[in-house]
């Protein structure tokens, strides 16, 4: 009678059936996976089922529709290879795009992408910048509440529009801030807002040389309010109310607020 020292070489009918079962399962899984992957590839790249059926733009007064679409695609392409892999004609390309800032369109503060997968529709909403005033340095531009220049403007006079004269002659570029110092720009806008809220009509604003760290606001009554670029005067509203109680604003030639917690007037 033959004997075997290595039991692994003994192949019983049950082991042969198990081995055949494993082979069948392996190839069945491989074929099913290949079919699934092929189906996904076909669905994404060749089928019209998930292709964009409708593309619309709402509130667009700032750029041509084709230009806007191309700029938006260029911006979204930078968000990852997976988005580029789908291609802009695929509805999945637009899913999750959300709000896009810095679109390259100066007059647009943001572009919001809305996607309806079931109807395969992409709707683009343009949020335009809101005009605040005219900023003049080497050139004049219109700017919004964030201090972003977004259109070339004529030099204007009068109190109907807020006008800022920048003696630093900074280069004004559309789509960029009108002033290089973000903190100073914020201080200017906050102070102007308080002055307006107090009912003081503004004739113009002058930004002095940056080395002086000063700016002025001139009222239509002739009073000059002097400020520092480095801060908003503490309790400015209360200071203005106290001045009204002491004298008429039109009787003042200047109000100096360049030193924190100090007010000088004449």
GROMACS elastic network, one bead per residue, 0.5 to 0.9 nm:
[ bonds ]
;  ai    aj funct       b0    kb
    4     7     6  0.65443   500
    4     9     6  0.80630   500
    4    10     6  0.79948   500
    5     9     6  0.89931   500
    6     9     6  0.59668   500
    6    10     6  0.77184   500
    7    10     6  0.54768   500
    7    11     6  0.88506   500
    8    11     6  0.76911   500
   11    14     6  0.81883   500
   11    15     6  0.61342   500
   11    16     6  0.66995   500
   12    15     6  0.52168   500
   12    16     6  0.63696   500
   12    17     6  0.87899   500
   13    16     6  0.51004   500
   13    17     6  0.62657   500
   13    18     6  0.86844   500
   14    17     6  0.51586   500
   14    18     6  0.62365   500
   14    19     6  0.86599   500
   15    18     6  0.50177   500
   15    19     6  0.60998   500
   15    20     6  0.85949   500
   16    19     6  0.50896   500
   16    20     6  0.62205   500
   16    21     6  0.85625   500
   17    20     6  0.51306   500
   17    21     6  0.61148   500
   17    22     6  0.87050   500
   18    22     6  0.62434   500
   18    23     6  0.86889   500
   19    22     6  0.51364   500
   19    23     6  0.63043   500
   19    24     6  0.86792   500
   20    23     6  0.50790   500
   20    24     6  0.61520   500
   20    25     6  0.85822   500
   21    24     6  0.51041   500
   21    25     6  0.60942   500
   21    26     6  0.85273   500
   22    25     6  0.50785   500
   22    26     6  0.60251   500
   22    27     6  0.86394   500
   23    26     6  0.51077   500
   23    27     6  0.62294   500
   23    28     6  0.84096   500
   24    27     6  0.53661   500
   24    28     6  0.58884   500
   24    29     6  0.84142   500
   25    28     6  0.50834   500
   25    29     6  0.59805   500
   25    30     6  0.84939   500
   26    29     6  0.52314   500
   26    30     6  0.61431   500
   26    31     6  0.86421   500
   27    31     6  0.59794   500
   27    32     6  0.83691   500
   28    31     6  0.52190   500
   28    32     6  0.60153   500
   28    33     6  0.84673   500
   29    32     6  0.50943   500
   29    33     6  0.59803   500
   29    34     6  0.84976   500
   30    33     6  0.51215   500
   30    34     6  0.61218   500
   30    35     6  0.86048   500
   31    34     6  0.50725   500
   31    35     6  0.61428   500
   31    36     6  0.85276   500
   32    35     6  0.50890   500
   32    36     6  0.60492   500
   32    37     6  0.85733   500
   33    37     6  0.60022   500
   33    38     6  0.83474   500
   34    37     6  0.51466   500
   34    38     6  0.59318   500
   34    39     6  0.83724   500
   35    38     6  0.50547   500
   35    39     6  0.59708   500
   35    40     6  0.85834   500
   36    39     6  0.50203   500
   36    40     6  0.61991   500
   36    41     6  0.86401   500
   37    40     6  0.50755   500
   37    41     6  0.61537   500
   37    42     6  0.85170   500
   38    41     6  0.50931   500
   38    42     6  0.60541   500
   38    43     6  0.84576   500
   39    42     6  0.50568   500
   39    43     6  0.59785   500
   39    44     6  0.85712   500
   40    44     6  0.60979   500
   40    45     6  0.85010   500
   41    44     6  0.52322   500
   41    45     6  0.59239   500
   41    46     6  0.75744   500
   41    47     6  0.89531   500
   42    45     6  0.54569   500
   42    47     6  0.59327   500
   43    46     6  0.59524   500
   43    48     6  0.76832   500
   43    49     6  0.71186   500
   43    50     6  0.73417   500
   44    47     6  0.64255   500
   44    48     6  0.84663   500
   44    49     6  0.84833   500
   44    50     6  0.69535   500
   44    51     6  0.82752   500
   44    86     6  0.70639   500
   44    90     6  0.73660   500
   44    92     6  0.87550   500
   45    48     6  0.84705   500
   45    51     6  0.88769   500
   45    86     6  0.74566   500
   45    87     6  0.87031   500
   45    90     6  0.81052   500
   46    49     6  0.89570   500
   47    50     6  0.70307   500
   47    51     6  0.75432   500
   48    51     6  0.50565   500
   48    52     6  0.83641   500
   48    53     6  0.88843   500
   48    90     6  0.88042   500
   49    52     6  0.87406   500
   49   120     6  0.85624   500
   50    53     6  0.84140   500
   50    89     6  0.87235   500
   50    90     6  0.59764   500
   50    91     6  0.56865   500
   50    92     6  0.74624   500
   50   117     6  0.79555   500
   50   118     6  0.89661   500
   50   120     6  0.67522   500
   51    88     6  0.88996   500
   51    89     6  0.56525   500
   51    91     6  0.55199   500
   51    92     6  0.84303   500
   51   120     6  0.68519   500
   52    55     6  0.71240   500
   52    88     6  0.82040   500
   52    89     6  0.54924   500
   52    90     6  0.55913   500
   52    91     6  0.50444   500
   52    92     6  0.88085   500
   52   117     6  0.88237   500
   52   119     6  0.87196   500
   52   120     6  0.51556   500
   52   121     6  0.61166   500
   52   122     6  0.71858   500
   53    89     6  0.87009   500
   53    91     6  0.84150   500
   53   119     6  0.74753   500
   53   120     6  0.52695   500
   53   121     6  0.58352   500
   53   122     6  0.81988   500
   54   119     6  0.82637   500
   54   120     6  0.66087   500
   54   122     6  0.61520   500
   54   123     6  0.80835   500
   55   120     6  0.88663   500
   55   121     6  0.59920   500
   55   123     6  0.59212   500
   55   124     6  0.78062   500
   56    65     6  0.87268   500
   56   121     6  0.80290   500
   56   122     6  0.64134   500
   56   124     6  0.61405   500
   56   125     6  0.86659   500
   57    60     6  0.63925   500
   57    65     6  0.71634   500
   57    68     6  0.89166   500
   57    69     6  0.88491   500
   57   122     6  0.85911   500
   57   123     6  0.58301   500
   57   125     6  0.59900   500
   57   126     6  0.74484   500
   58   123     6  0.72576   500
   58   124     6  0.60161   500
   58   126     6  0.61744   500
   59    62     6  0.86209   500
   59   124     6  0.87506   500
   59   125     6  0.63062   500
   59   126     6  0.53735   500
   59   127     6  0.73638   500
   59   128     6  0.80654   500
   60    63     6  0.66655   500
   60    64     6  0.79560   500
   60    65     6  0.76929   500
   60    68     6  0.89688   500
   60   125     6  0.77172   500
   60   126     6  0.58366   500
   60   127     6  0.85038   500
   60   128     6  0.83461   500
   61    64     6  0.81024   500
   61   107     6  0.89379   500
   61   126     6  0.84979   500
   61   128     6  0.83298   500
   62    68     6  0.88640   500
   62   105     6  0.75026   500
   62   106     6  0.84631   500
   62   107     6  0.60812   500
   62   108     6  0.70458   500
   62   126     6  0.85089   500
   62   128     6  0.77451   500
   63    66     6  0.84448   500
   63    67     6  0.66430   500
   63    68     6  0.60980   500
   63   105     6  0.75229   500
   63   107     6  0.87489   500
   64    67     6  0.52052   500
   64    68     6  0.60291   500
   64    69     6  0.85966   500
   65    68     6  0.50889   500
   65    69     6  0.61401   500
   65    70     6  0.86724   500
   66    69     6  0.51327   500
   66    70     6  0.62363   500
   66    71     6  0.86174   500
   67    70     6  0.52510   500
   67    71     6  0.61528   500
   67    72     6  0.85683   500
   68    71     6  0.51480   500
   68    72     6  0.60994   500
   68    73     6  0.86090   500
   68   103     6  0.88166   500
   68   105     6  0.81242   500
   69    72     6  0.51170   500
   69    73     6  0.61764   500
   69    74     6  0.86084   500
   69   124     6  0.89557   500
   70    73     6  0.50858   500
   70    74     6  0.61160   500
   70    75     6  0.86017   500
   71    74     6  0.50947   500
   71    75     6  0.62395   500
   71    76     6  0.87119   500
   71   103     6  0.69042   500
   71   104     6  0.71128   500
   71   105     6  0.84056   500
   72    75     6  0.50821   500
   72    76     6  0.61686   500
   72    77     6  0.85340   500
   72   100     6  0.81121   500
   72   103     6  0.67349   500
   72   104     6  0.87656   500
   72   111     6  0.83863   500
   73    76     6  0.50875   500
   73    77     6  0.59688   500
   73    78     6  0.88824   500
   73    88     6  0.69487   500
   74    77     6  0.52210   500
   74    78     6  0.70094   500
   75    78     6  0.57127   500
   75    79     6  0.75532   500
   75   100     6  0.80954   500
   75   102     6  0.88129   500
   75   103     6  0.68847   500
   75   104     6  0.87439   500
   76    79     6  0.54430   500
   76    80     6  0.80454   500
   76    83     6  0.76613   500
   76    84     6  0.82838   500
   76    93     6  0.86837   500
   76    94     6  0.84562   500
   76    97     6  0.72734   500
   76   100     6  0.83927   500
   77    80     6  0.64709   500
   77    81     6  0.74777   500
   77    83     6  0.65607   500
   77    84     6  0.56208   500
   77    87     6  0.89898   500
   78    81     6  0.79166   500
   78    83     6  0.87248   500
   78    84     6  0.83991   500
   79    82     6  0.85624   500
   79    83     6  0.71915   500
   79    84     6  0.85420   500
   80    83     6  0.57604   500
   80    84     6  0.68624   500
   80    85     6  0.89573   500
   81    84     6  0.50676   500
   81    85     6  0.60395   500
   81    86     6  0.88715   500
   82    86     6  0.66609   500
   82    93     6  0.84780   500
   83    86     6  0.54333   500
   83    87     6  0.67511   500
   83    88     6  0.82534   500
   83    92     6  0.78976   500
   83    93     6  0.53137   500
   83    94     6  0.81568   500
   84    87     6  0.52564   500
   84    88     6  0.76048   500
   84    93     6  0.74375   500
   85    93     6  0.83849   500
   86    89     6  0.78474   500
   86    90     6  0.59438   500
   86    91     6  0.84635   500
   86    92     6  0.68509   500
   86    93     6  0.56441   500
   87    90     6  0.57159   500
   87    91     6  0.87631   500
   87    92     6  0.85519   500
   87    93     6  0.61418   500
   88    91     6  0.74062   500
   88    92     6  0.83951   500
   88    93     6  0.56138   500
   88    94     6  0.72712   500
   89    92     6  0.87548   500
   89    93     6  0.75221   500
   90    93     6  0.54925   500
   90    94     6  0.76275   500
   90   120     6  0.89015   500
   91    94     6  0.56964   500
   91    95     6  0.68650   500
   91   115     6  0.78415   500
   91   116     6  0.85725   500
   91   117     6  0.67269   500
   91   120     6  0.61624   500
   91   121     6  0.76531   500
   91   122     6  0.76710   500
   92    95     6  0.51749   500
   92    96     6  0.85850   500
   92   117     6  0.80616   500
   93    96     6  0.83366   500
   93    97     6  0.81268   500
   94    97     6  0.55030   500
   94    98     6  0.84935   500
   94   113     6  0.74494   500
   94   114     6  0.82338   500
   94   115     6  0.67577   500
   94   122     6  0.73972   500
   95    98     6  0.78810   500
   95   113     6  0.84869   500
   95   114     6  0.81718   500
   95   115     6  0.62404   500
   95   116     6  0.87448   500
   95   117     6  0.82384   500
   96    99     6  0.89895   500
   96   113     6  0.83154   500
   96   114     6  0.87393   500
   96   115     6  0.83166   500
   97   100     6  0.73470   500
   97   112     6  0.79097   500
   97   113     6  0.60516   500
   97   114     6  0.80996   500
   97   115     6  0.87451   500
   98   111     6  0.82915   500
   98   112     6  0.56108   500
   98   113     6  0.51886   500
   98   114     6  0.69815   500
   98   115     6  0.89783   500
   99   110     6  0.65673   500
   99   111     6  0.56601   500
   99   113     6  0.63128   500
  100   103     6  0.64047   500
  100   109     6  0.89848   500
  100   110     6  0.56675   500
  100   111     6  0.50335   500
  100   112     6  0.61189   500
  100   113     6  0.78697   500
  101   104     6  0.84735   500
  101   108     6  0.82735   500
  101   109     6  0.65589   500
  101   111     6  0.64155   500
  101   112     6  0.86959   500
  102   105     6  0.74233   500
  102   106     6  0.81524   500
  102   108     6  0.83013   500
  102   109     6  0.74673   500
  102   110     6  0.71020   500
  102   111     6  0.88327   500
  102   175     6  0.80620   500
  103   106     6  0.78989   500
  103   108     6  0.74613   500
  103   109     6  0.82245   500
  103   110     6  0.70712   500
  103   111     6  0.72260   500
  104   108     6  0.83218   500
  104   175     6  0.73617   500
  105   108     6  0.55553   500
  105   109     6  0.82376   500
  105   150     6  0.83852   500
  105   174     6  0.88507   500
  105   175     6  0.71870   500
  106   109     6  0.74295   500
  106   129     6  0.84553   500
  106   148     6  0.81736   500
  106   149     6  0.73093   500
  106   151     6  0.73787   500
  106   174     6  0.58050   500
  106   176     6  0.80493   500
  107   127     6  0.86679   500
  107   128     6  0.58064   500
  107   129     6  0.56787   500
  107   130     6  0.88365   500
  107   149     6  0.83863   500
  107   150     6  0.50342   500
  107   151     6  0.70871   500
  107   174     6  0.85606   500
  107   175     6  0.75531   500
  108   111     6  0.70053   500
  108   126     6  0.64991   500
  108   127     6  0.56845   500
  108   129     6  0.56838   500
  108   150     6  0.82632   500
  108   175     6  0.89346   500
  109   126     6  0.80219   500
  109   127     6  0.56795   500
  109   128     6  0.54999   500
  109   129     6  0.51960   500
  109   130     6  0.86800   500
  110   125     6  0.84839   500
  110   126     6  0.64475   500
  110   127     6  0.52410   500
  110   128     6  0.72097   500
  110   129     6  0.84386   500
  111   124     6  0.68018   500
  111   125     6  0.57654   500
  111   127     6  0.60537   500
  111   128     6  0.87413   500
  112   123     6  0.83586   500
  112   124     6  0.57626   500
  112   125     6  0.50411   500
  112   126     6  0.65785   500
  112   127     6  0.77128   500
  113   122     6  0.70425   500
  113   123     6  0.59913   500
  113   125     6  0.63838   500
  113   126     6  0.89914   500
  114   121     6  0.83230   500
  114   122     6  0.58703   500
  114   123     6  0.50540   500
  114   124     6  0.61782   500
  114   125     6  0.77196   500
  115   119     6  0.89479   500
  115   120     6  0.75235   500
  115   121     6  0.59846   500
  115   123     6  0.63926   500
  115   124     6  0.87098   500
  116   119     6  0.57061   500
  116   120     6  0.56839   500
  116   121     6  0.51742   500
  116   122     6  0.64855   500
  116   123     6  0.83388   500
  117   121     6  0.66406   500
  117   122     6  0.84376   500
  118   121     6  0.79180   500
  129   143     6  0.82928   500
  129   144     6  0.60110   500
  129   145     6  0.82461   500
  129   148     6  0.87009   500
  129   150     6  0.78628   500
  130   143     6  0.80723   500
  130   144     6  0.53650   500
  130   145     6  0.70365   500
  131   134     6  0.87022   500
  131   142     6  0.67652   500
  131   143     6  0.59804   500
  131   145     6  0.73868   500
  132   142     6  0.74201   500
  132   143     6  0.59011   500
  132   145     6  0.59945   500
  132   147     6  0.85723   500
  132   161     6  0.80645   500
  132   162     6  0.70560   500
  133   141     6  0.84328   500
  133   142     6  0.57541   500
  133   143     6  0.57490   500
  133   144     6  0.71008   500
  133   145     6  0.87986   500
  133   161     6  0.59340   500
  133   163     6  0.58366   500
  133   164     6  0.77088   500
  134   140     6  0.65132   500
  134   141     6  0.56179   500
  134   143     6  0.62599   500
  134   149     6  0.89705   500
  134   153     6  0.69922   500
  134   154     6  0.83322   500
  134   155     6  0.78451   500
  134   156     6  0.78917   500
  134   161     6  0.73144   500
  134   162     6  0.62261   500
  134   164     6  0.62179   500
  134   165     6  0.86579   500
  135   139     6  0.82032   500
  135   140     6  0.54665   500
  135   141     6  0.54057   500
  135   142     6  0.62907   500
  135   143     6  0.68875   500
  135   149     6  0.81748   500
  135   153     6  0.85545   500
  135   155     6  0.88364   500
  135   162     6  0.84827   500
  135   163     6  0.59648   500
  135   165     6  0.62663   500
  135   166     6  0.72627   500
  135   172     6  0.88023   500
  135   178     6  0.71408   500
  136   139     6  0.55170   500
  136   141     6  0.64760   500
  136   142     6  0.88734   500
  136   153     6  0.87788   500
  136   155     6  0.72846   500
  136   163     6  0.75728   500
  136   164     6  0.60573   500
  136   165     6  0.50644   500
  136   166     6  0.59255   500
  136   167     6  0.86689   500
  136   169     6  0.80799   500
  136   172     6  0.84609   500
  136   178     6  0.89990   500
  137   140     6  0.62627   500
  137   141     6  0.87489   500
  137   164     6  0.85573   500
  137   165     6  0.63229   500
  137   167     6  0.65342   500
  137   168     6  0.69308   500
  137   170     6  0.59269   500
  137   171     6  0.72284   500
  137   172     6  0.72551   500
  138   166     6  0.84917   500
  138   167     6  0.89480   500
  138   168     6  0.87297   500
  138   169     6  0.50375   500
  138   170     6  0.66408   500
  138   171     6  0.64863   500
  138   172     6  0.74121   500
  139   152     6  0.78848   500
  139   153     6  0.81719   500
  139   154     6  0.85377   500
  139   155     6  0.83737   500
  139   169     6  0.82888   500
  139   170     6  0.89712   500
  139   171     6  0.78479   500
  139   172     6  0.68860   500
  140   151     6  0.87642   500
  140   152     6  0.61227   500
  140   153     6  0.52534   500
  140   154     6  0.61730   500
  140   155     6  0.61955   500
  140   172     6  0.78166   500
  141   149     6  0.58737   500
  141   150     6  0.69472   500
  141   151     6  0.55138   500
  141   154     6  0.75847   500
  141   155     6  0.87295   500
  141   172     6  0.73899   500
  141   173     6  0.86170   500
  141   174     6  0.78914   500
  141   178     6  0.83718   500
  142   148     6  0.82458   500
  142   149     6  0.56736   500
  142   150     6  0.60107   500
  142   151     6  0.53451   500
  142   152     6  0.62829   500
  142   153     6  0.57547   500
  142   154     6  0.89307   500
  143   146     6  0.77721   500
  143   147     6  0.55280   500
  143   148     6  0.51673   500
  143   150     6  0.59645   500
  143   151     6  0.75246   500
  143   177     6  0.84070   500
  143   178     6  0.74408   500
  144   147     6  0.52635   500
  144   148     6  0.56154   500
  144   149     6  0.69740   500
  144   150     6  0.77509   500
  145   148     6  0.74980   500
  145   189     6  0.79984   500
  146   177     6  0.77441   500
  146   185     6  0.89015   500
  146   186     6  0.83774   500
  146   189     6  0.89527   500
  147   176     6  0.82103   500
  147   177     6  0.53433   500
  147   178     6  0.57957   500
  147   179     6  0.75773   500
  147   182     6  0.89392   500
  147   185     6  0.73458   500
  147   186     6  0.84774   500
  147   189     6  0.85718   500
  148   174     6  0.75204   500
  148   175     6  0.59959   500
  148   176     6  0.53404   500
  148   178     6  0.58982   500
  148   179     6  0.87729   500
  149   152     6  0.81066   500
  149   172     6  0.72353   500
  149   173     6  0.66994   500
  149   175     6  0.55199   500
  149   176     6  0.58234   500
  149   177     6  0.60288   500
  149   178     6  0.58072   500
  150   173     6  0.82104   500
  150   175     6  0.54664   500
  150   176     6  0.78819   500
  151   174     6  0.63408   500
  151   175     6  0.85579   500
  152   174     6  0.78147   500
  153   156     6  0.85425   500
  155   163     6  0.87057   500
  156   161     6  0.79620   500
  156   163     6  0.74489   500
  157   160     6  0.83581   500
  157   161     6  0.79760   500
  157   163     6  0.77399   500
  157   203     6  0.84024   500
  157   204     6  0.85496   500
  158   161     6  0.68661   500
  158   162     6  0.84647   500
  158   163     6  0.84325   500
  158   203     6  0.62781   500
  158   204     6  0.80247   500
  158   220     6  0.87440   500
  159   162     6  0.66089   500
  159   163     6  0.80965   500
  159   201     6  0.72744   500
  159   202     6  0.60498   500
  159   204     6  0.72459   500
  159   219     6  0.87705   500
  159   220     6  0.71581   500
  160   202     6  0.87376   500
  160   203     6  0.83239   500
  161   202     6  0.88725   500
  161   203     6  0.84682   500
  161   204     6  0.87433   500
  162   202     6  0.72028   500
  162   203     6  0.73446   500
  162   204     6  0.63861   500
  162   205     6  0.78153   500
  163   202     6  0.88613   500
  163   203     6  0.75950   500
  163   204     6  0.51217   500
  163   205     6  0.61836   500
  163   206     6  0.85675   500
  164   204     6  0.59914   500
  164   206     6  0.57329   500
  164   207     6  0.72992   500
  165   168     6  0.89854   500
  165   169     6  0.89740   500
  165   204     6  0.75285   500
  165   205     6  0.60828   500
  165   207     6  0.61159   500
  165   208     6  0.86559   500
  166   169     6  0.60143   500
  166   170     6  0.75584   500
  166   179     6  0.87783   500
  166   205     6  0.84326   500
  166   206     6  0.59899   500
  166   208     6  0.68151   500
  166   209     6  0.82742   500
  167   170     6  0.82220   500
  167   206     6  0.72691   500
  167   207     6  0.58613   500
  167   208     6  0.55176   500
  167   209     6  0.60252   500
  167   210     6  0.85922   500
  168   207     6  0.74954   500
  168   208     6  0.70116   500
  168   209     6  0.55866   500
  168   210     6  0.67578   500
  169   172     6  0.85469   500
  170   178     6  0.80850   500
  170   179     6  0.74776   500
  170   180     6  0.82800   500
  171   178     6  0.83434   500
  172   176     6  0.75350   500
  172   177     6  0.78896   500
  172   178     6  0.59867   500
  172   179     6  0.82501   500
  173   176     6  0.56144   500
  173   177     6  0.78044   500
  173   178     6  0.76564   500
  174   177     6  0.82071   500
  174   178     6  0.86938   500
  176   179     6  0.86629   500
  177   180     6  0.66935   500
  177   181     6  0.89046   500
  177   182     6  0.80753   500
  177   185     6  0.89286   500
  178   185     6  0.84595   500
  179   182     6  0.69304   500
  179   184     6  0.82267   500
  179   185     6  0.64169   500
  180   184     6  0.86350   500
  180   185     6  0.81290   500
  181   184     6  0.53742   500
  181   185     6  0.61935   500
  181   186     6  0.87553   500
  182   185     6  0.50873   500
  182   186     6  0.62392   500
  182   187     6  0.87166   500
  183   186     6  0.51366   500
  183   187     6  0.62783   500
  183   188     6  0.87060   500
  183   229     6  0.81115   500
  183   230     6  0.74316   500
  183   231     6  0.84868   500
  184   187     6  0.50308   500
  184   188     6  0.61961   500
  184   189     6  0.87414   500
  184   213     6  0.87963   500
  184   228     6  0.85368   500
  184   230     6  0.58744   500
  184   231     6  0.74655   500
  185   188     6  0.51059   500
  185   189     6  0.63227   500
  185   190     6  0.86927   500
  185   229     6  0.77441   500
  186   189     6  0.52555   500
  186   190     6  0.61773   500
  186   191     6  0.86201   500
  187   190     6  0.52239   500
  187   191     6  0.61415   500
  187   192     6  0.85640   500
  187   228     6  0.86422   500
  187   229     6  0.65456   500
  187   230     6  0.71475   500
  187   231     6  0.58601   500
  187   232     6  0.54550   500
  188   191     6  0.53143   500
  188   192     6  0.61594   500
  188   193     6  0.86468   500
  188   215     6  0.81938   500
  188   227     6  0.84818   500
  188   228     6  0.87682   500
  188   229     6  0.69237   500
  188   231     6  0.85415   500
  188   232     6  0.76158   500
  189   192     6  0.51056   500
  189   193     6  0.61359   500
  189   194     6  0.87775   500
  190   193     6  0.51327   500
  190   194     6  0.64470   500
  190   195     6  0.87843   500
  190   232     6  0.71100   500
  191   194     6  0.52237   500
  191   195     6  0.62756   500
  191   196     6  0.86895   500
  191   227     6  0.86433   500
  191   232     6  0.60526   500
  191   233     6  0.78487   500
  191   236     6  0.79098   500
  192   195     6  0.50519   500
  192   196     6  0.61435   500
  192   197     6  0.85247   500
  192   202     6  0.87231   500
  192   205     6  0.89967   500
  192   217     6  0.80633   500
  193   196     6  0.51507   500
  193   197     6  0.60756   500
  193   198     6  0.86331   500
  194   198     6  0.62115   500
  194   199     6  0.88472   500
  194   236     6  0.73779   500
  194   237     6  0.64838   500
  195   198     6  0.51777   500
  195   199     6  0.67280   500
  195   200     6  0.58564   500
  195   201     6  0.81785   500
  195   202     6  0.82552   500
  195   236     6  0.85145   500
  195   237     6  0.77738   500
  195   240     6  0.83320   500
  196   199     6  0.51771   500
  196   200     6  0.56132   500
  196   201     6  0.67905   500
  196   202     6  0.75515   500
  197   200     6  0.76046   500
  197   237     6  0.86787   500
  198   237     6  0.71927   500
  198   240     6  0.76161   500
  198   241     6  0.82121   500
  200   219     6  0.66728   500
  200   220     6  0.82287   500
  200   221     6  0.87532   500
  200   249     6  0.86300   500
  201   218     6  0.87423   500
  201   219     6  0.55344   500
  201   220     6  0.57875   500
  201   221     6  0.78028   500
  202   205     6  0.78309   500
  202   217     6  0.71230   500
  202   218     6  0.60845   500
  202   220     6  0.57230   500
  202   221     6  0.86458   500
  203   217     6  0.77345   500
  203   218     6  0.55486   500
  203   221     6  0.84163   500
  203   222     6  0.84615   500
  204   216     6  0.84727   500
  204   217     6  0.61153   500
  204   218     6  0.54939   500
  204   219     6  0.71440   500
  204   220     6  0.83317   500
  205   215     6  0.74256   500
  205   216     6  0.56876   500
  205   218     6  0.62019   500
  205   219     6  0.89249   500
  206   214     6  0.89026   500
  206   215     6  0.56353   500
  206   216     6  0.50977   500
  206   217     6  0.64075   500
  206   218     6  0.81122   500
  207   210     6  0.79209   500
  207   213     6  0.86450   500
  207   214     6  0.66525   500
  207   216     6  0.64894   500
  207   217     6  0.88664   500
  207   229     6  0.88308   500
  208   211     6  0.83702   500
  208   212     6  0.68344   500
  208   213     6  0.71860   500
  208   214     6  0.55055   500
  208   215     6  0.52557   500
  208   216     6  0.76173   500
  209   212     6  0.55426   500
  209   213     6  0.68960   500
  209   214     6  0.72232   500
  209   215     6  0.84467   500
  210   213     6  0.50990   500
  210   214     6  0.71914   500
  210   229     6  0.86581   500
  211   214     6  0.82832   500
  212   215     6  0.87031   500
  212   228     6  0.86358   500
  212   229     6  0.89194   500
  213   227     6  0.86669   500
  213   228     6  0.58039   500
  213   229     6  0.52070   500
  213   230     6  0.70448   500
  214   226     6  0.72696   500
  214   227     6  0.58096   500
  214   229     6  0.54669   500
  214   230     6  0.84172   500
  214   258     6  0.74417   500
  215   225     6  0.85689   500
  215   226     6  0.61346   500
  215   227     6  0.53673   500
  215   228     6  0.62282   500
  215   229     6  0.65759   500
  215   258     6  0.89682   500
  216   224     6  0.65770   500
  216   225     6  0.55700   500
  216   227     6  0.59791   500
  216   228     6  0.86275   500
  217   223     6  0.83333   500
  217   224     6  0.57762   500
  217   225     6  0.50628   500
  217   226     6  0.65852   500
  217   227     6  0.80125   500
  218   221     6  0.80927   500
  218   222     6  0.63334   500
  218   223     6  0.58208   500
  218   225     6  0.62650   500
  218   226     6  0.87651   500
  218   254     6  0.89265   500
  219   222     6  0.53975   500
  219   223     6  0.53987   500
  219   224     6  0.64910   500
  219   225     6  0.80022   500
  219   250     6  0.88226   500
  220   223     6  0.75050   500
  220   250     6  0.89104   500
  221   249     6  0.78217   500
  221   250     6  0.52986   500
  221   251     6  0.85100   500
  221   252     6  0.89773   500
  222   250     6  0.68652   500
  222   251     6  0.87617   500
  222   252     6  0.80565   500
  222   253     6  0.67120   500
  222   254     6  0.84340   500
  223   249     6  0.71961   500
  223   250     6  0.64479   500
  223   251     6  0.78289   500
  223   252     6  0.56989   500
  223   254     6  0.51948   500
  223   255     6  0.74024   500
  224   252     6  0.82068   500
  224   253     6  0.62573   500
  224   255     6  0.62204   500
  224   256     6  0.81917   500
  225   253     6  0.88360   500
  225   254     6  0.57212   500
  225   256     6  0.59927   500
  225   257     6  0.72073   500
  226   254     6  0.74301   500
  226   255     6  0.61975   500
  226   257     6  0.55791   500
  226   258     6  0.61517   500
  227   230     6  0.86983   500
  227   231     6  0.82285   500
  227   232     6  0.79050   500
  227   233     6  0.78426   500
  227   255     6  0.89443   500
  227   256     6  0.67923   500
  227   257     6  0.51548   500
  227   259     6  0.81841   500
  228   231     6  0.61386   500
  228   232     6  0.76150   500
  228   233     6  0.83768   500
  228   257     6  0.72453   500
  228   259     6  0.74557   500
  228   260     6  0.88088   500
  229   232     6  0.79479   500
  229   258     6  0.84948   500
  231   234     6  0.84152   500
  231   258     6  0.86943   500
  231   260     6  0.79037   500
  232   235     6  0.86861   500
  232   236     6  0.76156   500
  232   260     6  0.84889   500
  233   236     6  0.53448   500
  233   239     6  0.89118   500
  233   257     6  0.65816   500
  233   258     6  0.78909   500
  233   259     6  0.80799   500
  233   260     6  0.60899   500
  233   261     6  0.70883   500
  233   262     6  0.87094   500
  234   237     6  0.85362   500
  234   238     6  0.88362   500
  234   239     6  0.85330   500
  234   260     6  0.70305   500
  234   261     6  0.64849   500
  235   238     6  0.53545   500
  235   239     6  0.63267   500
  235   240     6  0.88583   500
  235   261     6  0.87563   500
  236   240     6  0.62764   500
  236   241     6  0.86991   500
  236   257     6  0.89534   500
  237   240     6  0.52273   500
  237   241     6  0.63337   500
  237   242     6  0.87594   500
  238   241     6  0.50583   500
  238   242     6  0.61923   500
  238   243     6  0.86650   500
  239   242     6  0.51559   500
  239   243     6  0.63051   500
  239   244     6  0.87993   500
  239   263     6  0.80987   500
  240   243     6  0.51178   500
  240   244     6  0.63771   500
  240   245     6  0.88365   500
  241   244     6  0.51437   500
  241   245     6  0.64641   500
  241   246     6  0.89373   500
  242   245     6  0.51099   500
  242   246     6  0.64495   500
  242   247     6  0.87928   500
  243   246     6  0.51471   500
  243   247     6  0.60727   500
  243   248     6  0.77228   500
  243   249     6  0.73710   500
  243   265     6  0.89825   500
  244   247     6  0.53580   500
  244   248     6  0.57478   500
  244   249     6  0.63002   500
  245   248     6  0.77797   500
  247   250     6  0.85591   500
  247   251     6  0.70651   500
  247   252     6  0.78502   500
  248   251     6  0.53968   500
  248   252     6  0.71845   500
  249   252     6  0.55123   500
  249   253     6  0.86562   500
  250   253     6  0.77287   500
  251   266     6  0.85475   500
  252   255     6  0.73282   500
  252   265     6  0.71119   500
  252   266     6  0.55893   500
  253   265     6  0.76522   500
  253   266     6  0.57849   500
  254   264     6  0.81800   500
  254   265     6  0.55713   500
  254   266     6  0.57277   500
  255   263     6  0.70318   500
  255   264     6  0.58127   500
  255   266     6  0.68076   500
  256   259     6  0.78803   500
  256   262     6  0.82835   500
  256   263     6  0.57488   500
  256   265     6  0.59092   500
  256   266     6  0.88578   500
  257   260     6  0.70645   500
  257   261     6  0.81467   500
  257   262     6  0.65409   500
  257   263     6  0.52739   500
  257   264     6  0.68188   500
  257   265     6  0.87716   500
  258   262     6  0.78469   500
  258   263     6  0.79917   500
  258   264     6  0.89712   500
  259   262     6  0.54465   500
  259   263     6  0.73587   500
  260   263     6  0.82308   500
